Amino acid sequence: MSIEDISKHVQKHRNYICPLFKKEMGMTILQYTNQNICYYLLIEVLKISLIL
């Protein structure tokens, strides 16, 4: 999902969404996305290692 997708979904311009997200979350949308991707990948690796 891109910032453009998010802005269309909430019907707000990306120039409004990005600073608001950073103010509320303390990180950019990209940083948040990357953090969550890493978290879910780690969970999957741990699940696999438990099976093996």
PDB file with SEQRES, HELIX, SHEET and CRYST1 records, atoms N, CA, C and O in Angstrom:
SEQRES   1 A   52  MET SER ILE GLU ASP ILE SER LYS HIS VAL GLN LYS HIS          
SEQRES   2 A   52  ARG ASN TYR ILE CYS PRO LEU PHE LYS LYS GLU MET GLY          
SEQRES   3 A   52  MET THR ILE LEU GLN TYR THR ASN GLN ASN ILE CYS TYR          
SEQRES   4 A   52  TYR LEU LEU ILE GLU VAL LEU LYS ILE SER LEU ILE LEU          
HELIX    1 AA1 ILE A    3  VAL A   10  1                                   8    
HELIX    2 AA2 ARG A   14  MET A   25  1                                  12    
HELIX    3 AA3 ILE A   29  ILE A   51  1                                  23    
CRYST1    1.000    1.000    1.000  90.00  90.00  90.00 P 1           1          
ATOM      1  N   MET A   1       0.848  -1.166   0.000  1.00  0.00           N  
ATOM      2  CA  MET A   1       0.000   0.000   0.000  1.00  0.00           C  
ATOM      3  C   MET A   1       0.900   1.237   0.000  1.00  0.00           C  
ATOM      4  O   MET A   1       1.832   1.339   0.798  1.00  0.00           O  
ATOM      5  N   SER A   2       0.620   2.139  -0.871  1.00  0.00           N  
ATOM      6  CA  SER A   2       1.432   3.350  -0.993  1.00  0.00           C  
ATOM      7  C   SER A   2       0.785   4.512  -0.233  1.00  0.00           C  
ATOM      8  O   SER A   2      -0.362   4.428   0.207  1.00  0.00           O  
ATOM      9  N   ILE A   3       1.539   5.579  -0.094  1.00  0.00           N  
ATOM     10  CA  ILE A   3       1.007   6.787   0.542  1.00  0.00           C  
ATOM     11  C   ILE A   3      -0.146   7.331  -0.297  1.00  0.00           C  
ATOM     12  O   ILE A   3      -1.121   7.855   0.242  1.00  0.00           O  
ATOM     13  N   GLU A   4      -0.028   7.205  -1.619  1.00  0.00           N  
ATOM     14  CA  GLU A   4      -1.104   7.651  -2.505  1.00  0.00           C  
ATOM     15  C   GLU A   4      -2.383   6.836  -2.247  1.00  0.00           C  
ATOM     16  O   GLU A   4      -3.481   7.392  -2.234  1.00  0.00           O  
ATOM     17  N   ASP A   5      -2.237   5.539  -2.045  1.00  0.00           N  
ATOM     18  CA  ASP A   5      -3.392   4.690  -1.739  1.00  0.00           C  
ATOM     19  C   ASP A   5      -4.048   5.133  -0.435  1.00  0.00           C  
ATOM     20  O   ASP A   5      -5.271   5.231  -0.342  1.00  0.00           O  
ATOM     21  N   ILE A   6      -3.219   5.398   0.563  1.00  0.00           N  
ATOM     22  CA  ILE A   6      -3.739   5.837   1.861  1.00  0.00           C  
ATOM     23  C   ILE A   6      -4.463   7.172   1.713  1.00  0.00           C  
ATOM     24  O   ILE A   6      -5.556   7.352   2.249  1.00  0.00           O  
ATOM     25  N   SER A   7      -3.854   8.104   0.990  1.00  0.00           N  
ATOM     26  CA  SER A   7      -4.468   9.423   0.832  1.00  0.00           C  
ATOM     27  C   SER A   7      -5.802   9.336   0.091  1.00  0.00           C  
ATOM     28  O   SER A   7      -6.739  10.065   0.414  1.00  0.00           O  
ATOM     29  N   LYS A   8      -5.890   8.459  -0.888  1.00  0.00           N  
ATOM     30  CA  LYS A   8      -7.170   8.267  -1.581  1.00  0.00           C  
ATOM     31  C   LYS A   8      -8.201   7.654  -0.640  1.00  0.00           C  
ATOM     32  O   LYS A   8      -9.367   8.050  -0.642  1.00  0.00           O  
ATOM     33  N   HIS A   9      -7.770   6.694   0.155  1.00  0.00           N  
ATOM     34  CA  HIS A   9      -8.689   6.009   1.068  1.00  0.00           C  
ATOM     35  C   HIS A   9      -9.282   6.960   2.106  1.00  0.00           C  
ATOM     36  O   HIS A   9     -10.479   6.908   2.390  1.00  0.00           O  
ATOM     37  N   VAL A  10      -8.451   7.818   2.661  1.00  0.00           N  
ATOM     38  CA  VAL A  10      -8.940   8.754   3.690  1.00  0.00           C  
ATOM     39  C   VAL A  10      -9.366  10.099   3.107  1.00  0.00           C  
ATOM     40  O   VAL A  10      -9.801  10.994   3.831  1.00  0.00           O  
ATOM     41  N   GLN A  11      -9.234  10.226   1.790  1.00  0.00           N  
ATOM     42  CA  GLN A  11      -9.641  11.435   1.063  1.00  0.00           C  
ATOM     43  C   GLN A  11      -8.965  12.697   1.582  1.00  0.00           C  
ATOM     44  O   GLN A  11      -9.590  13.742   1.759  1.00  0.00           O  
ATOM     45  N   LYS A  12      -7.657  12.557   1.821  1.00  0.00           N  
ATOM     46  CA  LYS A  12      -6.828  13.694   2.231  1.00  0.00           C  
ATOM     47  C   LYS A  12      -5.558  13.681   1.396  1.00  0.00           C  
ATOM     48  O   LYS A  12      -5.106  12.618   0.972  1.00  0.00           O  
ATOM     49  N   HIS A  13      -4.982  14.845   1.157  1.00  0.00           N  
ATOM     50  CA  HIS A  13      -3.752  14.942   0.364  1.00  0.00           C  
ATOM     51  C   HIS A  13      -2.572  14.389   1.150  1.00  0.00           C  
ATOM     52  O   HIS A  13      -2.518  14.501   2.374  1.00  0.00           O  
ATOM     53  N   ARG A  14      -1.627  13.791   0.428  1.00  0.00           N  
ATOM     54  CA  ARG A  14      -0.446  13.204   1.080  1.00  0.00           C  
ATOM     55  C   ARG A  14       0.334  14.240   1.887  1.00  0.00           C  
ATOM     56  O   ARG A  14       0.956  13.892   2.890  1.00  0.00           O  
ATOM     57  N   ASN A  15       0.312  15.517   1.463  1.00  0.00           N  
ATOM     58  CA  ASN A  15       1.014  16.571   2.204  1.00  0.00           C  
ATOM     59  C   ASN A  15       0.359  16.843   3.554  1.00  0.00           C  
ATOM     60  O   ASN A  15       0.986  17.426   4.438  1.00  0.00           O  
ATOM     61  N   TYR A  16      -0.871  16.433   3.717  1.00  0.00           N  
ATOM     62  CA  TYR A  16      -1.560  16.532   5.004  1.00  0.00           C  
ATOM     63  C   TYR A  16      -1.294  15.282   5.846  1.00  0.00           C  
ATOM     64  O   TYR A  16      -1.030  15.371   7.045  1.00  0.00           O  
ATOM     65  N   ILE A  17      -1.367  14.133   5.206  1.00  0.00           N  
ATOM     66  CA  ILE A  17      -1.253  12.858   5.915  1.00  0.00           C  
ATOM     67  C   ILE A  17       0.144  12.617   6.487  1.00  0.00           C  
ATOM     68  O   ILE A  17       0.278  12.217   7.643  1.00  0.00           O  
ATOM     69  N   CYS A  18       1.172  12.855   5.696  1.00  0.00           N  
ATOM     70  CA  CYS A  18       2.538  12.515   6.120  1.00  0.00           C  
ATOM     71  C   CYS A  18       2.973  13.238   7.392  1.00  0.00           C  
ATOM     72  O   CYS A  18       3.431  12.581   8.327  1.00  0.00           O  
ATOM     73  N   PRO A  19       2.850  14.563   7.465  1.00  0.00           N  
ATOM     74  CA  PRO A  19       3.242  15.235   8.717  1.00  0.00           C  
ATOM     75  C   PRO A  19       2.363  14.847   9.904  1.00  0.00           C  
ATOM     76  O   PRO A  19       2.848  14.744  11.031  1.00  0.00           O  
ATOM     77  N   LEU A  20       1.086  14.634   9.654  1.00  0.00           N  
ATOM     78  CA  LEU A  20       0.182  14.233  10.727  1.00  0.00           C  
ATOM     79  C   LEU A  20       0.560  12.860  11.275  1.00  0.00           C  
ATOM     80  O   LEU A  20       0.580  12.653  12.488  1.00  0.00           O  
ATOM     81  N   PHE A  21       0.856  11.928  10.378  1.00  0.00           N  
ATOM     82  CA  PHE A  21       1.260  10.588  10.804  1.00  0.00           C  
ATOM     83  C   PHE A  21       2.540  10.659  11.631  1.00  0.00           C  
ATOM     84  O   PHE A  21       2.646  10.024  12.681  1.00  0.00           O  
ATOM     85  N   LYS A  22       3.514  11.438  11.150  1.00  0.00           N  
ATOM     86  CA  LYS A  22       4.785  11.549  11.872  1.00  0.00           C  
ATOM     87  C   LYS A  22       4.581  12.186  13.247  1.00  0.00           C  
ATOM     88  O   LYS A  22       5.201  11.771  14.226  1.00  0.00           O  
ATOM     89  N   LYS A  23       3.720  13.181  13.315  1.00  0.00           N  
ATOM     90  CA  LYS A  23       3.453  13.836  14.598  1.00  0.00           C  
ATOM     91  C   LYS A  23       2.812  12.858  15.586  1.00  0.00           C  
ATOM     92  O   LYS A  23       3.197  12.817  16.754  1.00  0.00           O  
ATOM     93  N   GLU A  24       1.853  12.087  15.131  1.00  0.00           N  
ATOM     94  CA  GLU A  24       1.118  11.169  16.003  1.00  0.00           C  
ATOM     95  C   GLU A  24       1.908   9.906  16.337  1.00  0.00           C  
ATOM     96  O   GLU A  24       1.828   9.408  17.460  1.00  0.00           O  
ATOM     97  N   MET A  25       2.664   9.384  15.381  1.00  0.00           N  
ATOM     98  CA  MET A  25       3.347   8.100  15.555  1.00  0.00           C  
ATOM     99  C   MET A  25       4.821   8.238  15.912  1.00  0.00           C  
ATOM    100  O   MET A  25       5.434   7.282  16.386  1.00  0.00           O  
ATOM    101  N   GLY A  26       5.396   9.417  15.689  1.00  0.00           N  
ATOM    102  CA  GLY A  26       6.807   9.625  15.999  1.00  0.00           C  
ATOM    103  C   GLY A  26       7.759   9.043  14.950  1.00  0.00           C  
ATOM    104  O   GLY A  26       8.964   8.948  15.184  1.00  0.00           O  
ATOM    105  N   MET A  27       7.217   8.658  13.806  1.00  0.00           N  
ATOM    106  CA  MET A  27       8.024   8.129  12.706  1.00  0.00           C  
ATOM    107  C   MET A  27       7.253   8.322  11.408  1.00  0.00           C  
ATOM    108  O   MET A  27       6.037   8.516  11.416  1.00  0.00           O  
ATOM    109  N   THR A  28       7.969   8.266  10.304  1.00  0.00           N  
ATOM    110  CA  THR A  28       7.318   8.417   9.012  1.00  0.00           C  
ATOM    111  C   THR A  28       6.530   7.152   8.668  1.00  0.00           C  
ATOM    112  O   THR A  28       6.698   6.109   9.299  1.00  0.00           O  
ATOM    113  N   ILE A  29       5.679   7.264   7.669  1.00  0.00           N  
ATOM    114  CA  ILE A  29       4.912   6.104   7.212  1.00  0.00           C  
ATOM    115  C   ILE A  29       5.858   5.011   6.723  1.00  0.00           C  
ATOM    116  O   ILE A  29       5.636   3.830   6.992  1.00  0.00           O  
ATOM    117  N   LEU A  30       6.901   5.396   6.014  1.00  0.00           N  
ATOM    118  CA  LEU A  30       7.878   4.411   5.518  1.00  0.00           C  
ATOM    119  C   LEU A  30       8.593   3.719   6.676  1.00  0.00           C  
ATOM    120  O   LEU A  30       8.759   2.500   6.655  1.00  0.00           O  
ATOM    121  N   GLN A  31       9.015   4.472   7.675  1.00  0.00           N  
ATOM    122  CA  GLN A  31       9.673   3.870   8.839  1.00  0.00           C  
ATOM    123  C   GLN A  31       8.731   2.907   9.557  1.00  0.00           C  
ATOM    124  O   GLN A  31       9.142   1.823   9.968  1.00  0.00           O  
ATOM    125  N   TYR A  32       7.478   3.301   9.705  1.00  0.00           N  
ATOM    126  CA  TYR A  32       6.482   2.451  10.359  1.00  0.00           C  
ATOM    127  C   TYR A  32       6.276   1.160   9.577  1.00  0.00           C  
ATOM    128  O   TYR A  32       6.236   0.071  10.151  1.00  0.00           O  
ATOM    129  N   THR A  33       6.147   1.296   8.267  1.00  0.00           N  
ATOM    130  CA  THR A  33       5.954   0.128   7.407  1.00  0.00           C  
ATOM    131  C   THR A  33       7.143  -0.814   7.490  1.00  0.00           C  
ATOM    132  O   THR A  33       6.971  -2.023   7.646  1.00  0.00           O  
ATOM    133  N   ASN A  34       8.345  -0.269   7.386  1.00  0.00           N  
ATOM    134  CA  ASN A  34       9.551  -1.103   7.459  1.00  0.00           C  
ATOM    135  C   ASN A  34       9.668  -1.803   8.807  1.00  0.00           C  
ATOM    136  O   ASN A  34      10.046  -2.973   8.865  1.00  0.00           O  
ATOM    137  N   GLN A  35       9.352  -1.111   9.873  1.00  0.00           N  
ATOM    138  CA  GLN A  35       9.414  -1.695  11.212  1.00  0.00           C  
ATOM    139  C   GLN A  35       8.454  -2.869  11.322  1.00  0.00           C  
ATOM    140  O   GLN A  35       8.803  -3.915  11.868  1.00  0.00           O  
ATOM    141  N   ASN A  36       7.258  -2.694  10.808  1.00  0.00           N  
ATOM    142  CA  ASN A  36       6.259  -3.760  10.897  1.00  0.00           C  
ATOM    143  C   ASN A  36       6.592  -4.929   9.993  1.00  0.00           C  
ATOM    144  O   ASN A  36       6.335  -6.077  10.358  1.00  0.00           O  
ATOM    145  N   ILE A  37       7.154  -4.670   8.829  1.00  0.00           N  
ATOM    146  CA  ILE A  37       7.577  -5.760   7.950  1.00  0.00           C  
ATOM    147  C   ILE A  37       8.654  -6.586   8.645  1.00  0.00           C  
ATOM    148  O   ILE A  37       8.597  -7.816   8.632  1.00  0.00           O  
ATOM    149  N   CYS A  38       9.624  -5.926   9.247  1.00  0.00           N  
ATOM    150  CA  CYS A  38      10.695  -6.636   9.961  1.00  0.00           C  
ATOM    151  C   CYS A  38      10.119  -7.448  11.118  1.00  0.00           C  
ATOM    152  O   CYS A  38      10.538  -8.583  11.347  1.00  0.00           O  
ATOM    153  N   TYR A  39       9.183  -6.886  11.833  1.00  0.00           N  
ATOM    154  CA  TYR A  39       8.557  -7.588  12.965  1.00  0.00           C  
ATOM    155  C   TYR A  39       7.853  -8.856  12.486  1.00  0.00           C  
ATOM    156  O   TYR A  39       8.042  -9.925  13.066  1.00  0.00           O  
ATOM    157  N   TYR A  40       7.049  -8.744  11.439  1.00  0.00           N  
ATOM    158  CA  TYR A  40       6.307  -9.916  10.952  1.00  0.00           C  
ATOM    159  C   TYR A  40       7.235 -10.961  10.345  1.00  0.00           C  
ATOM    160  O   TYR A  40       6.981 -12.159  10.474  1.00  0.00           O  
ATOM    161  N   LEU A  41       8.299 -10.528   9.692  1.00  0.00           N  
ATOM    162  CA  LEU A  41       9.280 -11.482   9.172  1.00  0.00           C  
ATOM    163  C   LEU A  41       9.949 -12.235  10.316  1.00  0.00           C  
ATOM    164  O   LEU A  41      10.139 -13.448  10.231  1.00  0.00           O  
ATOM    165  N   LEU A  42      10.305 -11.533  11.376  1.00  0.00           N  
ATOM    166  CA  LEU A  42      10.917 -12.162  12.543  1.00  0.00           C  
ATOM    167  C   LEU A  42       9.975 -13.199  13.154  1.00  0.00           C  
ATOM    168  O   LEU A  42      10.402 -14.298  13.510  1.00  0.00           O  
ATOM    169  N   ILE A  43       8.717 -12.853  13.272  1.00  0.00           N  
ATOM    170  CA  ILE A  43       7.723 -13.791  13.810  1.00  0.00           C  
ATOM    171  C   ILE A  43       7.661 -15.045  12.943  1.00  0.00           C  
ATOM    172  O   ILE A  43       7.618 -16.154  13.475  1.00  0.00           O  
ATOM    173  N   GLU A  44       7.657 -14.895  11.631  1.00  0.00           N  
ATOM    174  CA  GLU A  44       7.599 -16.047  10.727  1.00  0.00           C  
ATOM    175  C   GLU A  44       8.851 -16.915  10.846  1.00  0.00           C  
ATOM    176  O   GLU A  44       8.759 -18.142  10.822  1.00  0.00           O  
ATOM    177  N   VAL A  45      10.008 -16.288  10.974  1.00  0.00           N  
ATOM    178  CA  VAL A  45      11.260 -17.041  11.141  1.00  0.00           C  
ATOM    179  C   VAL A  45      11.221 -17.831  12.443  1.00  0.00           C  
ATOM    180  O   VAL A  45      11.631 -18.991  12.488  1.00  0.00           O  
ATOM    181  N   LEU A  46      10.729 -17.198  13.493  1.00  0.00           N  
ATOM    182  CA  LEU A  46      10.632 -17.889  14.779  1.00  0.00           C  
ATOM    183  C   LEU A  46       9.657 -19.065  14.709  1.00  0.00           C  
ATOM    184  O   LEU A  46       9.914 -20.116  15.297  1.00  0.00           O  
ATOM    185  N   LYS A  47       8.551 -18.897  14.000  1.00  0.00           N  
ATOM    186  CA  LYS A  47       7.595 -19.989  13.839  1.00  0.00           C  
ATOM    187  C   LYS A  47       8.251 -21.166  13.107  1.00  0.00           C  
ATOM    188  O   LYS A  47       8.086 -22.318  13.507  1.00  0.00           O  
ATOM    189  N   ILE A  48       8.986 -20.875  12.050  1.00  0.00           N  
ATOM    190  CA  ILE A  48       9.651 -21.906  11.263  1.00  0.00           C  
ATOM    191  C   ILE A  48      10.705 -22.610  12.108  1.00  0.00           C  
ATOM    192  O   ILE A  48      10.832 -23.834  12.056  1.00  0.00           O  
ATOM    193  N   SER A  49      11.458 -21.842  12.883  1.00  0.00           N  
ATOM    194  CA  SER A  49      12.510 -22.453  13.688  1.00  0.00           C  
ATOM    195  C   SER A  49      11.927 -23.356  14.780  1.00  0.00           C  
ATOM    196  O   SER A  49      12.567 -24.327  15.184  1.00  0.00           O  
ATOM    197  N   LEU A  50      10.737 -23.047  15.253  1.00  0.00           N  
ATOM    198  CA  LEU A  50      10.088 -23.895  16.242  1.00  0.00           C  
ATOM    199  C   LEU A  50       9.627 -25.216  15.627  1.00  0.00           C  
ATOM    200  O   LEU A  50       9.618 -26.249  16.297  1.00  0.00           O  
ATOM    201  N   ILE A  51       9.249 -25.179  14.371  1.00  0.00           N  
ATOM    202  CA  ILE A  51       8.804 -26.379  13.662  1.00  0.00           C  
ATOM    203  C   ILE A  51       9.998 -27.301  13.387  1.00  0.00           C  
ATOM    204  O   ILE A  51       9.891 -28.521  13.506  1.00  0.00           O  
ATOM    205  N   LEU A  52      11.124 -26.704  13.022  1.00  0.00           N  
ATOM    206  CA  LEU A  52      12.310 -27.496  12.691  1.00  0.00           C  
ATOM    207  C   LEU A  52      12.937 -27.945  13.975  1.00  0.00           C  
ATOM    208  O   LEU A  52      13.958 -28.633  13.956  1.00  0.00           O  
TER     209      LEU A  52                                                      
END                                                                             
